[in-house]
Amino acid sequence: MIRRNNPLIIYSFNHYKTIIKLKKYFMTTSQYNPKIIAHFTSPHNVGEIKDADGVGEVGNPMCGDMMKLTIKVGRNKKDEEIIEDVKFKTYGCAAAIATSSMVTDMAMGKTLDEALKITRQDVAEELGGLPEIKMHCSNLAADALRKAIENYRSKG
């Protein structure tokens, strides 16, 4: 069992590096499957888009997870608005970072309407399942994406 008051990770962002520090007892195979561990240790689309078209920020005061997701919107051959680029910054547990990474993979190249349909269950299933106690992380990731799209649409 992981105690809430133990800082398990320090996830620090700068221009070109992501520093991850893990405590030895952190990754138990009974808690996280290999796909979650892979997205945590080598997350995709980390960072922040300068001149982002939309920004979504969410947090959970109970666990302290915080996510910021930025999107760049372009157009496909059908002249539909699509997510051309998406990046995230997350402070939180392995599940929070893995779900942030996964939701960016899932949203990349999708139309805005398709991306809005991504649910927390979709994110969790794509990762091969999450422990029930960590399902709120997938909710945060889907919410951050939704807020980024809503932020973009509110400007137009």
Helices and strands as residue ranges (DSSP letters): E 9-13, E 18-22, H 34-41, E 54-59, E 66-75, E 81-91, H 94-107, H 112-116, H 120-126, G 132-134, H 135-155
